[in-house]
Amino acid sequence: MNSYLARHIWPDTAHIIHNRLAIGGCDVSALADRYATPLYLLDEATLRTTMRSYQDAFSAAYYVNHGIHYASKALLNTALTQIIVEEGLGLDVVSGTELLVARRAGMPMDRIHFHGNAKTRAELERALDWGVGAIVVDSLDELAQLAQLSAERAKPQNILLRIAPDIAARTHAHIATGSADSKFGLPLTALEHAVARIQDAPGLRLQGLHAHIGSQIFALDQFCATIDVLLDQAVHLRNCFGVIIDEISPGGGLGVPYVADMPPADISAYAAILGQALRDGCAARNFPPPRLTVEPGRSIIARAGVALYRIVATRSPAKPSLPGHLHIDGGMADNIRPALYGARYTALIANRANAPADAVWIIAGRYCETGDILIRDVALPQAAPGDIVAIPVVGAYTLSMSSNYNLTPRPALILVRDGNAQIIQRRESEDEVLARDQQL
Ligand SMILES: Cc1ncc(COP(=O)(O)O)c(C=O)c1O
């Protein structure tokens, strides 16, 4: 163990052995040599432990009935979904292809919630054909289409109505989704109309209400406020229409630390506060306790992921007061978060992990955008071309948002565990990048 490794931002298995970073029992610099860079690692032990923490915390906090649905937009592939199935979690998907991956991985369809503010007709048909647990309806137009598509089916389709609860989450504007004018969810004023429409639709059954106020949220009281809005609406619908809402979902959104000076993600506190808000809220309203479903993405996968890059070039400071540059072989095409919303990260030189951090560097990506800077002002040792930069907390919203900018192939993803490394998503080839390209 080493003082450079802040436990709450590195995978549980991260260690420094003989001056080199190891994760999942594997020397990560050796993995970089073997599989090339950029390379993403996923630590299976951290992943499974975090999923179990979620299950245990919600079992303790809300014993009545709960579901943990991993939000697959954070990162999805077949092997990861197989782990999710084994750990007993469900899935939140947002596209027909995410649904296909879930099916390939053997995820029981009744454990899936299908989200999205602009699902296509083909996607809705697939969800109906495959019998997903619930379709989370986002608009009156979607509801009308679903009413028509489900009308002739033998079994009614369960749906949740997603509402915009008019809660401005304290997070970056690009990842706040709960305000009244958000592009997601029905305005509260449309809810009665939606329920009346469902009551006229023989193929649909209203199972519950959903809201998701945003991502990377640390103020837990905002989740309680969301539960309160959902319960108020549930009571209102009972009084107006006689319908009983038997599932409430306040979405996902628990924040995680990206750098050492941020507090750890407290899953137990999150579960306890949500459980209490729901139990107390139901008691105060004389409402039967519904199933509680949460959809964590980032707080399940982020810390399990570490990115490895090779330094290609260094540049000395332009002035003595400025940091120097480390130019690496990846950047915004595999991790758009710093460019998109100013996300912060830290790093380590993996092959000299104990060397004194006596220089300040800017870690610059390889892509042709001035904004392609992964980290500003990080204290690291003197570094040189060939060294390996390891960046922690990259499991969420990195590879799932990756692109082929500058026509670069996307990196491989490796699962590490007990000294073994397994490719679970291989590196894209140049031929694959060019596969859609046509001559005149
Ligand atoms: C509807 C919905 N549920 C869950 C999530 C997951 O959020 P997070 O990864 O912050 O837990 C998102 C992502 O923003 C979302 O849009």
The ligand as an SDF file (V2000), in Angstrom:
LIG
                    3D

 16 16  0  0  0  0  0  0  0  0999 V2000
  -33.3580    7.8430  -16.1520 C   0  0  0  0  0  0  0  0  0  0  0  0
  -31.9890    7.6630  -15.5990 C   0  0  0  0  0  0  0  0  0  0  0  0
  -31.8130    6.7820  -14.6080 N   0  0  0  0  0  0  0  0  0  0  0  0
  -30.5990    6.5720  -14.0740 C   0  0  0  0  0  0  0  0  0  0  0  0
  -29.4900    7.2650  -14.5260 C   0  0  0  0  0  0  0  0  0  0  0  0
  -28.1690    6.9650  -13.9010 C   0  0  0  0  0  0  0  0  0  0  0  0
  -27.6300    8.0420  -13.2430 O   0  0  0  0  0  0  0  0  0  0  0  0
  -26.2670    7.8600  -12.4310 P   0  0  0  0  0  0  0  0  0  0  0  0
  -25.2960    7.2320  -13.3680 O   0  0  0  0  0  0  0  0  0  0  0  0
  -25.8760    9.2170  -12.0390 O   0  0  0  0  0  0  0  0  0  0  0  0
  -26.5600    6.9830  -11.2570 O   0  0  0  0  0  0  0  0  0  0  0  0
  -29.6320    8.2060  -15.5420 C   0  0  0  0  0  0  0  0  0  0  0  0
  -28.4710    8.9920  -16.0040 C   0  0  0  0  0  0  0  0  0  0  0  0
  -28.4200   10.1750  -15.9650 O   0  0  0  0  0  0  0  0  0  0  0  0
  -30.9210    8.4120  -16.1060 C   0  0  0  0  0  0  0  0  0  0  0  0
  -31.0990    9.2730  -17.0940 O   0  0  0  0  0  0  0  0  0  0  0  0
  1  2  1  0
  2  3  1  0
  2 15  2  0
  3  4  2  0
  4  5  1  0
  5  6  1  0
  5 12  2  0
  6  7  1  0
  7  8  1  0
  8  9  2  0
  8 10  1  0
  8 11  1  0
 12 13  1  0
 12 15  1  0
 13 14  2  0
 15 16  1  0
M  END
$$$$
